[in-house]
Amino acid sequence: MKTNSFWRGLNVFFSLIGALVVLGMIVVFVTNTAGIGTFISVLGLIKTQSIYDLNSSKIFQGAAAGVVQTLDDPYSEYLNRATWQDLKVRLDAKFGGIGVFILQDNSGRLKILSPLKGTPAYEAGIKSGDFITKINGESTNGMTQDKAIHLLKGDPGTQVIVTVYRQSDGEEHDFKIIRAIINVPSVEQKTLDEAGQIGYIKLNQFHSRSAGEMKEAVDGFIRDDKVKGIILDLRDNGGGDFEAAIDIADLFLDEVPVVSAVDARGNKEVYRASMGKTPLPLVVLVNGDSASASEILAAALQDNHRAVLVGQKTFGKGLVQTVFPLRDGGALKLTTQTYYTPRGTDINKIGIRPDYTVKNEPADKEDKQLLQAEQLIKKQIY
C-alpha cells in the first residue's frame, strides 16, 4: 500500500513537471513567434536552396554560440571542443605556441601584454603594447581572446603569421613565427640592490601552479636573511585562475577578507585568508593592463593595509567566469559573479587607483614606477 502510494505520488510529480515544461515551451513560442519563424525559414531555405549541405552538429554549436553572444558580455562564450582543450592546457601552463600574454580591451582589441623572454615571439620582435590585427591573414576584428589564443597555438615547429599594429609608428607589421613548446613560469625573482635587501617578484599570470611558485619565491627570500622587503610586480598581468589569486593573497594576509563574490541571485560568498602571513614589508606595482585576478590580489593587499600600490589605475575587470563542461565535449564560459574588494568596492569598468600614481613614458630610460617602489620599501626596511 505504501509502495503504491509512493509510485502514484511520483507519477503526479513528473506529470506536473511535464506540464510545466510544455507550458514553458508554449510561452516561448507565443512570445517569440517572429524569431522562431525566422529561424525555421532560414533552415528551410538553406535545406532547399543552398548548394551546401547542412551540418547538424555545427547548427547546434552555432546556435549555442549565438545565444551566448546575445548577452553582450565579452567574457562569456561557447567553447568548442578544441578551444576548451586549449584553455585547460593553458591553465596547466605548458603548450606549443609563440609565448605571449594577451588581454582583450574594452573595445575588443587584442593587446599583447608581454612576450616571454626567450620565446619565439620575443625573438621575432613582438613588443608589449602591440595590437594583433591578423593571425594567418584572418582578421581579429570581433575575434574572442580564446579563439586568438587557439589560433596562435599549435604543434612545435609549425609557422604562424602574426600581424600587429604598433602605436609608436602607426603601422602594421607582419611576423613569421615558428611555434615552440612554451613552459610558462608565472614567477620571476631577483634582488634589486647590491646589499640584497630588496626582493623583487614579477608575477606574469595566475595558473594552476602560480601559488606554489610564489610560495617558493617568498620562502626563498625569507630563508635569505639579507632580504628585508619585497616588491611584487603585477604590471601587464591580465589575470587567470580565480583560486590562484586567493591562494597567493593568503601568503601575505592573516584571517581577513580577500574578496567577496555575488551571483545573479544575490548570494554572497566571502573568501578569507588563513593564518601564517609572510612578515616582510610589501609594495605592489600595477598598471592599466593589471586585470582580473591581478586586481583581486592588489585590492586585497591595499584594502587590508598590507601593501601600498604604485603605478597607474588598473584595467577594471571585476567579474568572475565559471566554465561548465558540455556533453558535446565543449564548454560554456559564463560570467556568473561580480566580485567586490574587502571594502565592498565594485571595480568593474572602474579599476583600482594606486596609492602612488607614477607613469612610465616610452622614452624613459629608467623604470620610474619601480624606482618609486624601491624608495618606499627602503623607508620601511632601513
matplotlib code that plots the C-alpha trace (Angstrom):
import matplotlib.pyplot as plt

x = [0.0, 2.8, 4.7, 1.6, 1.1, 4.8, 4.6, 1.3, 2.9, 6.0, 3.7, 1.9, 5.2, 6.6, 3.2, 3.4, 7.0, 6.0, 3.0, 5.3, 7.8, 5.0, 3.6, 7.1, 7.5, 4.1, 5.1, 8.4, 6.6, 3.9, 6.3, 8.9, 6.7, 8.6, 12.1, 11.2, 9.5, 12.7, 14.9, 12.7, 12.6, 16.4, 16.8, 14.2, 15.8, 19.3, 17.9, 16.1, 18.1, 21.7, 24.3, 26.0, 24.7, 23.7, 25.9, 23.6, 26.3, 27.6, 24.0, 23.6, 27.2, 26.4, 23.1, 24.8, 27.5, 24.8, 22.8, 25.8, 26.7, 23.3, 24.4, 26.7, 29.3, 32.9, 33.9, 31.2, 31.4, 30.7, 33.9, 34.0, 35.9, 39.3, 39.1, 38.1, 41.0, 43.3, 42.0, 42.7, 46.2, 46.8, 45.8, 48.3, 50.9, 52.7, 51.8, 53.0, 52.8, 54.7, 55.0, 52.8, 50.2, 47.1, 44.4, 41.2, 40.5, 37.0, 36.9, 37.6, 41.1, 43.7, 46.6, 49.9, 50.9, 54.3, 56.2, 58.1, 61.9, 63.5, 60.3, 59.7, 57.5, 60.2, 63.0, 60.9, 60.5, 56.9, 56.6, 54.4, 51.5, 51.3, 47.7, 47.1, 45.1, 45.5, 46.5, 47.5, 45.7, 42.4, 41.2, 40.9, 38.1, 35.4, 37.5, 37.5, 40.6, 40.2, 39.9, 43.0, 45.0, 43.7, 45.0, 48.4, 48.9, 49.9, 52.5, 56.1, 57.9, 54.9, 54.6, 52.1, 52.0, 51.0, 50.2, 50.3, 49.6, 52.3, 51.1, 54.7, 55.0, 51.3, 52.0, 51.2, 54.0, 54.0, 55.9, 56.5, 57.0, 57.9, 56.0, 57.8, 57.0, 56.2, 56.8, 55.1, 56.8, 54.4, 57.1, 60.4, 62.5, 65.7, 67.2, 67.5, 70.1, 73.8, 73.1, 70.5, 67.8, 65.1, 63.5, 61.6, 59.0, 57.4, 54.1, 53.2, 49.9, 47.7, 47.6, 47.4, 51.0, 51.3, 50.6, 53.2, 55.8, 55.0, 55.4, 58.8, 59.9, 58.7, 60.1, 63.4, 63.6, 62.7, 65.4, 67.8, 68.4, 69.5, 66.1, 64.1, 61.3, 59.5, 58.3, 55.6, 55.2, 51.7, 52.1, 50.9, 49.3, 45.9, 44.8, 43.8, 42.7, 40.5, 41.5, 45.2, 44.6, 43.0, 45.9, 48.5, 46.8, 46.8, 50.6, 50.5, 47.4, 46.1, 42.4, 41.0, 38.6, 40.4, 37.4, 33.7, 31.7, 27.9, 25.9, 22.9, 20.5, 22.3, 24.1, 27.3, 30.4, 33.4, 36.8, 39.2, 42.9, 44.1, 46.8, 50.5, 51.3, 54.7, 56.1, 58.2, 57.1, 55.5, 55.0, 52.9, 53.3, 50.2, 49.3, 46.4, 47.0, 46.8, 43.4, 41.0, 43.0, 45.7, 43.1, 41.7, 45.2, 46.1, 42.8, 43.1, 46.5, 45.6, 42.2, 43.8, 46.6, 49.2, 50.8, 50.8, 50.2, 52.5, 51.9, 48.7, 45.0, 44.3, 42.2, 38.8, 37.6, 35.5, 33.7, 34.2, 33.7, 32.7, 33.4, 30.7, 31.7, 29.1, 28.0, 29.5, 33.0, 32.9, 32.2, 30.3, 32.4, 29.9, 30.1, 28.4, 29.6, 30.6, 33.4, 34.0, 37.1, 37.4, 35.9, 33.0, 34.0, 32.9, 35.9, 34.4, 35.0, 36.5, 39.8, 41.9, 43.7, 47.2, 48.4, 51.2, 50.4, 53.5, 53.6, 56.3, 56.8, 58.0, 61.1, 62.0, 65.4, 64.5, 61.5, 60.0, 57.4, 60.0, 62.2, 59.3, 58.6, 62.2, 62.1, 59.0, 60.5, 63.7, 61.8, 60.3, 63.5, 66.3]
y = [0.0, 2.4, 1.4, 2.1, 5.5, 6.3, 5.5, 7.4, 10.4, 10.1, 9.9, 13.0, 14.8, 14.0, 14.8, 18.3, 18.7, 17.7, 20.1, 23.0, 22.2, 22.2, 25.4, 27.0, 25.9, 27.4, 30.7, 30.7, 30.1, 32.7, 35.4, 34.7, 33.8, 36.1, 34.9, 31.2, 31.7, 33.4, 30.6, 27.9, 29.8, 30.1, 26.4, 25.6, 27.9, 26.5, 23.0, 23.6, 26.3, 26.1, 24.3, 23.3, 20.6, 21.3, 20.0, 19.3, 19.4, 22.8, 24.1, 23.4, 24.7, 27.9, 28.3, 27.9, 30.4, 32.8, 32.6, 33.5, 36.4, 38.0, 38.5, 41.3, 40.1, 39.9, 37.4, 34.8, 32.4, 29.0, 27.0, 24.2, 21.0, 22.3, 25.7, 24.1, 21.8, 24.8, 26.6, 23.6, 23.2, 27.0, 26.8, 24.0, 26.3, 24.1, 24.1, 24.7, 28.4, 31.6, 32.9, 36.0, 37.1, 38.6, 40.9, 41.9, 45.5, 47.2, 47.9, 44.3, 44.8, 42.0, 43.6, 41.9, 42.4, 41.0, 38.4, 36.0, 36.3, 33.7, 32.6, 32.7, 35.9, 37.7, 36.7, 37.7, 41.3, 41.3, 44.0, 44.8, 47.1, 45.7, 45.0, 41.8, 42.6, 39.4, 35.7, 33.8, 36.5, 36.2, 39.5, 39.6, 42.1, 40.7, 37.7, 36.5, 36.2, 32.4, 31.9, 34.1, 32.0, 28.9, 30.1, 31.2, 27.8, 24.7, 22.0, 22.9, 23.6, 24.9, 28.5, 31.2, 34.7, 37.4, 40.9, 43.6, 47.3, 49.2, 52.6, 54.0, 54.2, 53.9, 50.9, 47.2, 44.7, 41.0, 38.5, 34.9, 32.9, 29.3, 27.8, 26.0, 24.3, 27.1, 26.4, 29.3, 30.2, 32.5, 33.9, 35.6, 36.7, 38.5, 41.0, 44.7, 46.3, 45.4, 44.6, 42.1, 43.5, 44.2, 41.2, 41.5, 39.1, 39.5, 37.6, 37.0, 35.3, 33.2, 29.5, 26.1, 26.3, 30.0, 29.9, 27.1, 29.1, 32.2, 30.4, 29.0, 32.5, 34.1, 31.3, 31.7, 35.3, 34.6, 32.0, 34.6, 36.7, 39.6, 40.2, 42.7, 43.7, 42.6, 44.4, 42.4, 43.4, 42.8, 45.1, 43.6, 40.7, 40.0, 37.6, 33.9, 31.5, 32.9, 30.4, 31.1, 34.8, 33.7, 31.3, 33.9, 36.6, 34.0, 34.2, 37.8, 38.2, 36.8, 35.9, 38.9, 39.0, 38.7, 39.1, 38.6, 37.3, 37.8, 35.7, 36.5, 35.6, 37.8, 35.0, 36.3, 34.3, 35.8, 34.3, 34.8, 34.4, 31.9, 32.4, 32.4, 35.5, 36.5, 39.1, 41.1, 44.6, 44.7, 47.2, 46.3, 47.6, 47.9, 49.5, 49.7, 46.1, 44.6, 42.9, 40.4, 38.1, 40.8, 43.2, 40.8, 40.4, 44.1, 45.2, 42.7, 43.9, 47.6, 47.4, 45.4, 47.9, 45.2, 46.9, 50.2, 50.2, 52.1, 52.8, 53.5, 52.7, 49.1, 47.7, 47.2, 43.7, 42.8, 39.8, 36.0, 33.4, 29.8, 27.1, 24.5, 21.4, 20.3, 17.0, 17.7, 18.0, 21.8, 24.1, 27.3, 30.0, 32.2, 35.3, 34.2, 36.5, 40.1, 40.4, 43.1, 44.2, 43.7, 47.2, 46.3, 48.2, 47.1, 47.9, 46.6, 49.1, 51.4, 49.9, 50.4, 53.6, 53.2, 54.9, 56.5, 57.4, 57.1, 57.0, 55.4, 57.1, 55.1, 57.4, 56.9, 55.2, 54.3, 52.5, 55.3, 53.1, 50.6, 53.4, 54.8, 51.3, 50.9, 54.2, 53.2, 49.8, 51.4, 53.6, 50.5, 48.4, 50.9]
z = [0.0, 0.9, -2.2, -4.4, -2.8, -3.4, -7.1, -7.5, -5.9, -8.1, -11.2, -10.2, -9.6, -13.0, -14.6, -13.1, -14.3, -17.8, -17.7, -16.6, -19.4, -22.0, -20.6, -20.8, -24.4, -25.3, -23.7, -25.6, -28.9, -28.2, -27.1, -29.8, -32.8, -35.3, -34.1, -34.2, -37.6, -39.0, -37.6, -39.2, -42.5, -42.6, -42.0, -44.7, -47.3, -46.6, -46.9, -50.2, -51.9, -50.7, -52.7, -49.5, -47.1, -43.5, -40.7, -37.8, -35.1, -36.4, -36.4, -32.7, -31.9, -33.9, -32.1, -28.7, -29.6, -30.9, -27.7, -25.6, -27.9, -27.2, -23.6, -24.9, -22.5, -23.9, -21.2, -21.8, -24.8, -26.1, -26.4, -28.9, -28.0, -29.4, -27.7, -24.4, -24.5, -25.3, -22.2, -20.0, -21.4, -20.9, -17.3, -16.9, -18.3, -20.9, -24.6, -28.1, -29.1, -29.5, -25.9, -25.5, -22.9, -24.5, -23.0, -24.8, -24.0, -23.6, -27.4, -28.3, -29.4, -28.7, -26.9, -26.3, -22.7, -22.7, -24.8, -22.6, -22.8, -24.9, -26.7, -30.4, -30.2, -28.1, -30.5, -33.6, -32.2, -30.9, -28.3, -25.3, -26.4, -29.9, -31.1, -33.0, -36.2, -38.1, -37.5, -40.6, -42.6, -40.7, -39.2, -35.4, -35.6, -33.4, -32.5, -28.9, -26.8, -26.5, -30.3, -30.9, -28.4, -30.1, -33.5, -32.1, -30.5, -32.5, -32.9, -32.2, -35.5, -37.4, -38.6, -37.7, -39.3, -36.8, -37.9, -35.3, -35.2, -33.4, -32.0, -31.8, -35.6, -36.6, -38.9, -39.2, -39.1, -40.2, -38.1, -39.3, -36.1, -35.6, -32.7, -29.8, -26.5, -24.1, -20.4, -18.7, -15.4, -13.5, -11.3, -11.9, -8.9, -8.1, -5.7, -6.8, -4.6, -4.0, -0.4, -1.4, 0.9, -1.7, -3.2, -6.5, -7.7, -11.2, -11.4, -15.0, -14.7, -12.5, -13.4, -11.6, -10.3, -9.6, -5.9, -5.4, -7.4, -5.5, -2.2, -3.2, -4.2, -0.9, 1.2, -0.6, 0.4, 4.0, 4.2, 2.9, 6.0, 3.7, 2.2, 4.3, 1.9, -1.3, -4.4, -6.1, -9.8, -11.2, -14.2, -17.6, -15.7, -17.3, -14.6, -14.9, -12.3, -9.6, -6.9, -7.6, -6.7, -3.4, -2.6, -3.3, -1.2, 1.6, 1.6, 2.6, 4.8, 8.1, 8.7, 6.8, 3.8, 0.4, -1.9, -1.9, -4.9, -5.5, -8.0, -10.1, -7.2, -4.7, -2.9, -1.4, -0.7, 1.2, 0.7, 3.7, 4.2, 6.9, 9.5, 8.6, 6.5, 5.3, 7.6, 5.1, 4.1, 0.7, -2.2, -5.3, -8.8, -11.1, -14.4, -16.9, -18.0, -14.5, -14.7, -13.1, -10.7, -10.5, -9.3, -6.8, -5.3, -5.5, -3.9, -1.1, -0.2, -0.5, 1.4, 4.3, 4.6, 3.9, 0.9, -1.0, -4.7, -7.1, -10.8, -12.7, -12.4, -13.2, -16.0, -14.2, -14.7, -11.6, -12.9, -12.3, -15.1, -14.4, -17.0, -17.5, -19.5, -22.1, -23.5, -26.9, -25.5, -25.5, -22.6, -21.7, -20.2, -18.4, -16.2, -13.0, -10.3, -9.6, -7.1, -4.5, -2.7, 1.0, 1.5, -0.7, -3.8, -7.3, -9.5, -12.8, -15.6, -13.0, -11.9, -8.8, -8.1, -6.8, -3.6, -5.6, -9.3, -11.4, -15.2, -17.3, -20.7, -23.7, -24.0, -20.3, -19.8, -16.3, -14.8, -12.7, -11.2, -10.0, -8.6, -6.6, -5.2, -4.2, -2.4, -0.5, 0.5, 1.7, 4.1, 5.7, 5.9, 6.6]

ax = plt.figure().add_subplot(projection="3d")
ax.plot(x, y, z, "-o")
ax.set_aspect("equal")
plt.show()
